[in-house]
Amino acid sequence: MSRSGNEHGRSTANSRESIAGAGWSGEPTDLNALLPDALRGKPSFSWLRPKVLLGGRRNDVVAKYLGDPSHDLRELWLRALYDDRPRELTVDRTDLNEPSVLIIGDTGEGDMSQYAPLAVLDAIGGDTDFMVICSDVIYPAGGYLEYAYKFCWPYRDYPAPIYAIPGNHDWYDGLRGFMAYFCGRSDPPVPSRRPLLSKAGLRDRLWLTEVEKPDPVKSELIATLRQQPAQQTVLPGSYYRIQTGVVDLIAIDTGIDGTIDAVQGAWLAEVSRGPKPKVLLTGKPIYVNGTYRPCAIDRGRQGTVDDLVRDPGNHYIAAIGGDLHNYQRYPVSVGDRTIQYIVSGGGGAYMHPTHKIPNIDRSGLIGVTEEQFRCYPLRGDSLSFYSQLYDQKLPGSWRISPEDAAVYMASRIGVSPTKPELSDHVLTSDVIRRGNRVFPLPGPPHGPWHSVFAEFFDWNEPPLFKSLLRLEASSQQLTISCFPATGSRGDTSPTAEDQISYDMTLQHWQI
């Protein structure tokens, strides 16, 4: 059922097997040629522009200190959609008894890094039944007209429907762009005015919602692209269930703060019941960077999302989340079962480093080992990537070759290099000094300096280390494959970086 690298006509190894397989020596694709005429040759999307920084960060700070407004607004949106009618938060795809699905996260920068995965998407996804964008459809702060260049144009040729769940950036405009494009609701609800001296009232007055200026070119693209009947869909809300004949995909909306409210929590508990296999899709991953983030429901008063995922009566077999811009997989033993917790956020935005992920055996996580853990890019490739960015941005000698970085990281975290060609590779004292200098930067994932440096190093040249997932299911087996996208010409016939299969009859994972 699952496509292999040989079926795509590619004989090269993946990044776990060779330096070449990681894309370091690949011939670059002319990604600029993929952009629409209006963007071609112009400066790429930059997180350092004042307008982008303001739109992408101010509301995040306001929500952190004065409360996340997304929970209240979400309920207002749903009331506007349904009035007093029952909320049918289901996408019915029970016509699919052998569904094939693309899952891609954190796509919407609209520059060459978003366009890098398109060759892979065409190669392994052109025959899929639908796609799901898992978090942050539009950067930096939502916006309906932004869908022209950051959604409609790059995915104009994908022949099937595209579903999505919002990430924190989609919520910075009060979810207006998301609801207008995906749910057909362009009149935003108006929350009641709260007293100025209350937290909610102060937040209302500090919240920044940009009023989009009319743009006929963007409006025309939205009106004319992805208009084929087979591409159409209207989502029932920002969270919903996708029912297929053999597996249900449960998509939740974690707002800005990475939690869900009581109403969504009650819905999730209801749709989770029963023996049908389920995969959770979420804007925030539950396991990420060697930490456990179970996702509170109603501030913890109703437990956590992971409580529902782990409940054997609900039969979840995997949980896939975006937000972090790379791929990670944690096969966690829960009683006599294994649940696959996956990060799939490598769909288009700048790359978050993996070299800061600790040895999983020393991370304090229960039920998963370093040997079982997978990530893409590999830690060594991540370190080499960042060292080369530092070498271009800062004076001094920072560059570490992919070969040296792989061996350095293996030694640092106490494992053997995965690439056989490096078994006899010896590090020089100079490389060790460079590694010790580069490794602490840009700081711990989500540490105080992480965002500044990661966005400073937004990069649009191969290898880009993007990724996407292909999920295929039948009554006998469900397979999840992670395919890399480097921005090189070899992406037209990609080799899977990671692949796992679930036996639907025996109800266990076969890796």
C-alpha positions as CSV (number, residue, x, y, z in Angstrom):
1,M,0.0,0.0,0.0
2,S,2.6,2.5,1.0
3,R,4.9,4.1,-1.5
4,S,8.6,3.4,-1.2
5,G,11.5,5.3,-2.5
6,N,12.1,2.7,-5.2
7,E,8.5,3.0,-6.4
8,H,9.3,6.7,-6.9
9,G,12.3,5.8,-9.0
10,R,14.9,7.1,-6.5
11,S,17.8,4.9,-5.4
12,T,19.5,7.4,-2.9
13,A,19.3,6.8,0.8
14,N,17.5,8.9,3.4
15,S,19.3,11.1,5.9
16,R,19.7,8.3,8.4
17,E,21.8,6.4,5.9
18,S,24.1,8.9,4.2
19,I,25.1,12.5,3.9
20,A,23.9,12.6,0.3
21,G,20.5,11.3,1.5
22,A,20.2,14.3,3.7
23,G,20.3,16.6,0.6
24,W,23.6,18.3,1.3
25,S,24.9,17.6,-2.2
26,G,21.6,17.9,-4.1
27,E,21.2,20.1,-7.1
28,P,19.0,23.1,-6.1
29,T,15.5,23.6,-7.6
30,D,14.8,27.0,-8.9
31,L,12.2,27.7,-6.2
32,N,11.9,31.4,-7.2
33,A,10.3,30.2,-10.5
34,L,7.5,28.6,-8.5
35,L,6.4,31.9,-7.0
36,P,3.5,34.0,-8.5
37,D,4.7,36.8,-10.8
38,A,3.8,39.4,-8.1
39,L,6.4,37.8,-5.7
40,R,9.1,36.6,-8.1
41,G,12.4,38.3,-7.5
42,K,11.2,40.3,-4.5
43,P,12.6,39.9,-1.0
44,S,11.3,36.8,0.8
45,F,9.0,36.9,3.7
46,S,11.0,38.1,6.7
47,W,10.1,37.7,10.4
48,L,12.3,40.7,11.2
49,R,10.2,43.3,9.4
50,P,8.5,45.6,12.0
51,K,5.0,45.0,10.7
52,V,5.5,41.2,10.7
53,L,7.0,41.3,14.2
54,L,4.2,43.4,15.5
55,G,1.5,41.3,13.9
56,G,3.0,38.0,14.9
57,R,4.1,38.7,18.4
58,R,2.1,41.5,20.0
59,N,-1.1,39.5,20.3
60,D,0.8,36.5,21.6
61,V,2.2,38.6,24.5
62,V,-1.3,40.0,25.2
63,A,-2.8,36.5,25.3
64,K,0.0,35.3,27.5
65,Y,-0.5,37.9,30.2
66,L,-4.2,38.8,29.8
67,G,-5.8,35.6,28.8
68,D,-6.4,33.8,25.5
69,P,-9.5,35.2,23.8
70,S,-9.8,32.4,21.3
71,H,-12.0,30.2,23.6
72,D,-14.7,32.9,23.9
73,L,-14.5,33.9,20.2
74,R,-14.6,30.3,19.1
75,E,-18.0,29.8,20.8
76,L,-19.3,33.0,19.3
77,W,-18.2,31.8,15.8
78,L,-20.0,28.5,16.3
79,R,-23.2,30.3,17.5
80,A,-23.1,32.4,14.4
81,L,-22.7,29.4,12.2
82,Y,-25.4,27.2,13.8
83,D,-27.8,29.5,15.6
84,D,-29.9,27.1,17.6
85,R,-29.4,24.2,15.3
86,P,-27.4,21.1,16.4
87,R,-23.7,21.4,15.7
88,E,-22.8,18.8,13.1
89,L,-19.0,19.1,13.5
90,T,-18.3,16.2,11.1
91,V,-16.8,16.0,7.7
92,D,-18.4,12.8,6.2
93,R,-15.8,10.9,4.1
94,T,-17.3,7.4,4.9
95,D,-17.2,6.9,1.1
96,L,-13.5,6.2,1.6
97,N,-12.7,2.6,2.7
98,E,-9.0,2.9,1.9
99,P,-8.3,6.6,2.5
100,S,-5.0,8.3,1.7
101,V,-4.3,11.6,3.3
102,L,-1.6,14.2,3.2
103,I,-0.8,15.9,6.5
104,I,1.4,19.0,6.5
105,G,1.9,21.6,9.2
106,D,2.8,25.2,9.6
107,T,2.8,26.1,5.9
108,G,1.9,29.7,5.4
109,E,5.0,31.9,5.0
110,G,4.3,32.3,1.3
111,D,8.0,32.3,0.3
112,M,10.4,29.8,-1.1
113,S,10.5,27.7,2.0
114,Q,6.7,27.0,1.6
115,Y,7.2,26.2,-2.0
116,A,10.0,23.7,-1.4
117,P,7.7,20.8,-0.4
118,L,5.6,21.2,-3.6
119,A,7.6,18.8,-5.7
120,V,7.3,16.2,-2.9
121,L,3.6,16.9,-2.5
122,D,3.1,16.3,-6.2
123,A,5.3,13.1,-6.2
124,I,3.6,11.4,-3.2
125,G,0.3,13.2,-2.8
126,G,-1.3,13.7,-6.1
127,D,-3.4,10.7,-5.7
128,T,-4.5,11.3,-2.1
129,D,-8.1,11.8,-1.2
130,F,-7.6,15.0,0.8
131,M,-5.0,17.1,2.6
132,V,-5.0,18.5,6.2
133,I,-3.0,21.5,7.2
134,C,-2.2,21.0,10.8
135,S,-1.7,24.5,12.4
136,D,-0.7,28.0,11.1
137,V,-2.2,28.1,7.7
138,I,-1.3,31.8,7.4
139,Y,1.7,33.7,8.9
140,P,2.1,36.1,10.6
141,A,-1.4,37.0,11.7
142,G,-4.1,35.3,9.6
143,G,-5.9,37.5,7.1
144,Y,-8.3,36.5,4.4
145,L,-6.4,38.1,1.5
146,E,-3.2,36.4,2.6
147,Y,-4.8,33.1,1.3
148,A,-4.0,34.3,-2.2
149,Y,-0.3,33.8,-2.2
150,K,0.0,31.5,0.9
151,F,-2.7,28.9,0.1
152,C,-4.5,29.3,-3.2
153,W,-1.5,29.7,-5.4
154,P,0.9,27.1,-4.0
155,Y,-1.8,24.4,-3.7
156,R,-3.7,25.4,-6.8
157,D,-3.0,22.1,-8.6
158,Y,-3.7,19.8,-5.7
159,P,-6.8,18.1,-7.0
160,A,-8.6,17.1,-3.8
161,P,-10.1,19.0,-0.9
162,I,-7.9,20.7,1.7
163,Y,-9.0,20.8,5.3
164,A,-7.2,22.7,8.0
165,I,-7.1,23.4,11.7
166,P,-6.0,26.9,12.9
167,G,-2.7,27.5,14.8
168,N,-1.9,30.4,17.1
169,H,-1.0,32.7,14.1
170,D,-4.4,32.1,12.5
171,W,-6.0,33.3,15.7
172,Y,-4.2,36.7,15.8
173,D,-6.9,38.2,13.6
174,G,-9.7,36.7,15.7
175,L,-9.8,33.7,13.2
176,R,-11.5,36.0,10.6
177,G,-9.4,34.8,7.6
178,F,-9.7,31.1,8.5
179,M,-13.5,31.3,9.0
180,A,-14.0,33.3,5.9
181,Y,-12.0,30.9,3.7
182,F,-12.8,27.5,5.2
183,C,-16.2,28.0,6.8
184,G,-17.8,30.6,4.5
185,R,-18.4,33.0,7.4
186,S,-17.1,36.5,6.7
187,D,-19.0,38.5,9.3
188,P,-17.0,38.3,12.6
189,P,-18.9,38.0,15.8
190,V,-18.6,41.0,18.1
191,P,-17.9,40.2,21.7
192,S,-19.6,42.2,24.5
193,R,-17.6,45.1,25.7
194,R,-15.8,44.3,29.0
195,P,-14.9,46.9,31.7
196,L,-11.5,48.5,31.0
197,L,-10.1,47.6,34.4
198,S,-10.7,43.9,33.9
199,K,-8.2,41.6,32.2
200,A,-10.6,40.9,29.4
201,G,-11.4,44.6,28.9
202,L,-7.7,45.6,28.8
203,R,-7.0,42.7,26.4
204,D,-9.8,43.9,24.1
205,R,-8.3,47.3,23.9
206,L,-4.7,46.1,23.4
207,W,-5.6,43.4,20.8
208,L,-4.2,44.2,17.3
209,T,-6.5,43.3,14.4
210,E,-5.2,44.6,11.1
211,V,-7.8,45.9,8.7
212,E,-6.9,44.5,5.3
213,K,-6.8,46.9,2.4
214,P,-8.6,45.9,-0.7
215,D,-6.4,44.1,-3.2
216,P,-8.0,43.2,-6.5
217,V,-5.2,40.9,-7.6
218,K,-5.4,38.8,-4.4
219,S,-9.1,38.8,-4.5
220,E,-9.1,37.5,-8.0
221,L,-6.7,34.7,-7.2
222,I,-8.9,33.6,-4.3
223,A,-11.9,33.7,-6.5
224,T,-10.4,31.8,-9.4
225,L,-7.9,29.3,-8.0
226,R,-8.9,26.0,-6.4
227,Q,-12.4,26.3,-7.8
228,Q,-12.7,22.8,-9.4
229,P,-15.7,20.8,-7.9
230,A,-13.3,18.1,-6.6
231,Q,-11.3,20.7,-4.6
232,Q,-14.3,22.2,-2.8
233,T,-15.1,21.9,0.9
234,V,-16.7,23.9,3.6
235,L,-15.6,23.0,7.1
236,P,-18.2,22.8,9.9
237,G,-16.0,24.8,12.3
238,S,-12.5,25.2,13.5
239,Y,-12.6,21.8,15.2
240,Y,-14.3,18.7,13.7
241,R,-14.2,15.0,13.0
242,I,-13.3,13.6,9.6
243,Q,-15.1,10.2,9.3
244,T,-13.7,7.7,6.8
245,G,-14.8,4.1,6.4
246,V,-11.9,2.7,8.5
247,V,-10.4,5.4,10.7
248,D,-11.6,8.8,12.1
249,L,-9.3,11.9,12.2
250,I,-10.3,14.1,15.1
251,A,-9.1,17.7,14.6
252,I,-9.0,20.0,17.5
253,D,-8.5,23.8,17.8
254,T,-6.0,24.7,20.5
255,G,-6.2,28.4,20.0
256,I,-3.3,30.6,21.1
257,D,-2.4,29.1,24.5
258,G,-2.4,25.4,23.4
259,T,-5.4,24.3,25.4
260,I,-9.1,23.7,24.7
261,D,-12.2,25.0,26.5
262,A,-15.0,23.1,28.3
263,V,-17.3,23.1,25.3
264,Q,-14.7,21.7,22.9
265,G,-13.6,19.3,25.6
266,A,-17.1,17.8,26.0
267,W,-17.4,17.4,22.2
268,L,-14.0,15.7,22.1
269,A,-15.0,13.3,24.8
270,E,-18.1,12.4,22.9
271,V,-16.6,11.8,19.5
272,S,-13.7,9.9,21.0
273,R,-15.8,7.1,22.4
274,G,-15.9,3.7,20.7
275,P,-13.7,1.1,19.2
276,K,-13.1,2.7,15.8
277,P,-9.4,3.6,15.3
278,K,-8.7,7.3,15.7
279,V,-5.9,9.7,15.0
280,L,-5.8,13.1,16.8
281,L,-4.8,16.2,14.8
282,T,-3.9,19.1,16.9
283,G,-2.4,22.6,16.6
284,K,0.0,21.8,19.5
285,P,1.9,18.5,19.8
286,I,1.6,16.5,23.0
287,Y,5.2,15.2,22.9
288,V,7.8,17.7,21.6
289,N,11.5,18.5,22.1
290,G,11.8,15.8,24.8
291,T,8.9,17.2,26.9
292,Y,5.3,16.2,27.6
293,R,2.5,18.7,27.0
294,P,-0.8,16.9,27.6
295,C,-3.1,19.9,26.6
296,A,-5.4,21.0,29.4
297,I,-9.2,21.0,29.0
298,D,-11.0,23.9,30.7
299,R,-7.7,24.9,32.4
300,G,-7.3,21.3,33.7
301,R,-10.8,21.1,35.3
302,Q,-11.8,18.5,32.8
303,G,-8.4,16.8,32.7
304,T,-6.3,16.8,29.5
305,V,-6.6,15.9,25.9
306,D,-4.0,13.2,26.4
307,D,-6.2,11.6,29.1
308,L,-8.7,11.0,26.3
309,V,-6.0,9.8,23.9
310,R,-4.7,7.3,26.4
311,D,-8.2,6.0,27.4
312,P,-8.2,2.5,25.8
313,G,-12.0,2.8,25.3
314,N,-11.4,5.6,22.8
315,H,-8.9,3.6,20.6
316,Y,-6.5,6.4,19.6
317,I,-3.5,5.0,17.8
318,A,-1.7,8.3,17.1
319,A,-1.7,12.0,17.8
320,I,-0.2,14.4,15.3
321,G,0.5,18.1,16.0
322,G,2.0,21.1,14.2
323,D,3.5,24.3,15.7
324,L,7.2,23.2,15.9
325,H,8.8,23.3,12.4
326,N,10.3,19.9,12.1
327,Y,9.4,16.2,12.4
328,Q,9.5,14.2,15.6
329,R,8.0,10.9,16.6
330,Y,7.6,9.4,20.0
331,P,6.3,5.8,20.2
332,V,5.0,5.8,23.8
333,S,4.1,2.6,25.7
334,V,0.7,3.2,27.4
335,G,-0.2,0.0,29.3
336,D,-0.2,-2.8,26.8
337,R,-0.5,-0.4,23.8
338,T,1.8,1.9,21.9
339,I,0.6,5.4,20.8
340,Q,2.5,7.3,18.2
341,Y,2.9,11.0,19.2
342,I,4.1,12.9,16.1
343,V,5.2,16.4,15.4
344,S,4.6,17.4,11.8
345,G,5.4,21.1,11.4
346,G,7.9,21.1,8.6
347,G,5.5,22.2,5.9
348,G,6.9,25.6,5.0
349,A,8.0,27.9,7.8
350,Y,11.6,28.4,9.0
351,M,13.2,25.3,10.6
352,H,13.2,24.8,14.3
353,P,16.4,23.1,15.4
354,T,16.4,19.4,16.5
355,H,20.0,19.4,17.8
356,K,18.7,20.9,21.1
357,I,16.5,17.8,21.7
358,P,18.1,15.9,24.6
359,N,18.8,12.2,24.7
360,I,15.3,10.9,25.3
361,D,16.6,8.4,27.9
362,R,17.7,11.3,30.0
363,S,14.7,13.6,29.3
364,G,12.4,12.1,32.0
365,L,9.8,10.9,29.5
366,I,8.2,7.7,30.5
367,G,7.4,4.9,28.0
368,V,9.7,5.9,25.1
369,T,13.5,5.5,24.6
370,E,16.2,7.3,22.6
371,E,16.5,4.2,20.4
372,Q,12.8,4.4,19.5
373,F,12.7,8.2,19.0
374,R,12.9,9.7,15.5
375,C,13.4,13.2,14.2
376,Y,14.0,15.0,10.9
377,P,16.3,16.7,10.4
378,L,18.7,14.6,12.4
379,R,20.4,16.4,15.2
380,G,23.7,16.5,13.4
381,D,22.2,17.9,10.2
382,S,20.4,20.5,12.3
383,L,23.7,21.5,14.0
384,S,25.5,21.8,10.7
385,F,22.6,23.7,9.2
386,Y,22.7,26.3,12.0
387,S,26.5,26.5,12.1
388,Q,26.5,27.5,8.4
389,L,23.8,30.1,9.1
390,Y,25.9,31.6,11.9
391,D,29.0,31.5,9.7
392,Q,27.1,33.7,7.2
393,K,25.6,36.1,9.7
394,L,28.4,36.5,12.3
395,P,32.2,37.1,12.1
396,G,34.4,34.2,13.0
397,S,34.6,30.5,12.2
398,W,31.4,28.8,12.9
399,R,30.9,26.3,10.1
400,I,30.7,22.6,10.9
401,S,30.5,20.1,8.1
402,P,27.6,17.6,8.0
403,E,30.0,14.8,8.7
404,D,31.6,16.4,11.7
405,A,28.3,17.6,13.1
406,A,26.8,14.1,12.9
407,V,29.7,12.6,14.9
408,Y,29.8,15.5,17.3
409,M,26.1,15.3,18.1
410,A,26.3,11.5,18.5
411,S,29.1,11.9,21.0
412,R,27.4,14.7,22.8
413,I,24.2,12.8,23.5
414,G,25.8,9.4,23.9
415,V,24.7,7.4,20.8
416,S,26.3,6.1,17.7
417,P,26.0,8.0,14.3
418,T,23.2,6.5,12.2
419,K,25.1,6.9,9.0
420,P,27.3,3.9,8.4
421,E,29.8,5.9,6.4
422,L,30.8,7.8,9.6
423,S,31.6,4.8,11.8
424,D,35.4,5.6,11.6
425,H,35.1,9.4,11.4
426,V,37.4,11.2,13.9
427,L,36.7,14.7,15.2
428,T,39.5,17.2,15.4
429,S,40.0,19.5,18.4
430,D,39.0,22.4,16.3
431,V,35.7,20.8,15.3
432,I,35.0,20.0,19.0
433,R,35.6,23.7,19.9
434,R,33.3,24.8,17.1
435,G,30.6,22.4,18.2
436,N,30.9,23.6,21.8
437,R,30.4,27.1,20.6
438,V,27.5,26.6,18.2
439,F,25.5,24.0,20.2
440,P,24.3,26.4,23.0
441,L,22.8,28.7,20.3
442,P,20.1,29.7,19.6
443,G,19.2,28.7,23.1
444,P,16.8,26.0,24.3
445,P,13.7,25.4,22.2
446,H,11.2,28.1,23.2
447,G,13.8,29.7,25.4
448,P,14.1,33.5,25.6
449,W,16.4,33.8,22.6
450,H,15.0,31.0,20.5
451,S,12.4,33.0,18.5
452,V,14.8,35.8,17.8
453,F,17.5,33.6,16.4
454,A,15.3,31.2,14.5
455,E,13.5,34.0,12.8
456,F,16.8,35.8,12.1
457,F,17.9,32.7,10.4
458,D,14.8,32.2,8.2
459,W,16.4,30.4,5.3
460,N,15.3,29.8,1.7
461,E,18.1,27.8,0.1
462,P,18.5,24.0,0.0
463,P,18.8,21.8,1.9
464,L,15.6,23.2,3.6
465,F,14.7,20.1,5.7
466,K,10.9,20.4,5.2
467,S,8.6,17.4,5.5
468,L,5.1,16.1,5.1
469,L,3.2,13.0,6.1
470,R,1.2,10.5,4.0
471,L,-1.3,8.4,5.9
472,E,-2.9,5.4,4.2
473,A,-5.4,3.1,5.8
474,S,-7.5,0.0,5.0
475,S,-9.3,-2.5,7.1
476,Q,-6.0,-4.4,7.5
477,Q,-3.3,-1.8,7.9
478,L,-2.7,1.9,8.6
479,T,0.7,3.4,7.5
480,I,2.2,6.8,8.2
481,S,5.2,7.9,6.2
482,C,7.3,11.0,6.6
483,F,8.8,12.3,3.4
484,P,11.6,14.9,3.3
485,A,11.6,18.0,1.2
486,T,15.0,19.6,0.7
487,G,14.4,22.0,-2.2
488,S,16.6,19.9,-4.5
489,R,15.8,18.2,-7.8
490,G,15.8,14.8,-6.1
491,D,12.6,15.8,-4.3
492,T,10.6,14.6,-7.4
493,S,11.3,11.0,-6.3
494,P,11.6,11.2,-2.5
495,T,12.7,8.4,-0.1
496,A,10.7,8.1,3.1
497,E,12.6,9.4,6.2
498,D,10.4,7.4,8.5
499,Q,7.6,4.9,8.1
500,I,5.4,3.0,10.6
501,S,2.5,0.6,10.1
502,Y,-0.4,-0.4,12.4
503,D,-2.0,-3.8,12.1
504,M,-5.7,-3.1,12.2
505,T,-6.6,-6.7,13.0
506,L,-4.0,-7.4,15.7
507,Q,-4.2,-3.8,16.9
508,H,-0.5,-3.0,17.3
509,W,2.2,-1.0,15.6
510,Q,4.7,-2.8,13.4
511,I,7.8,-0.6,12.9
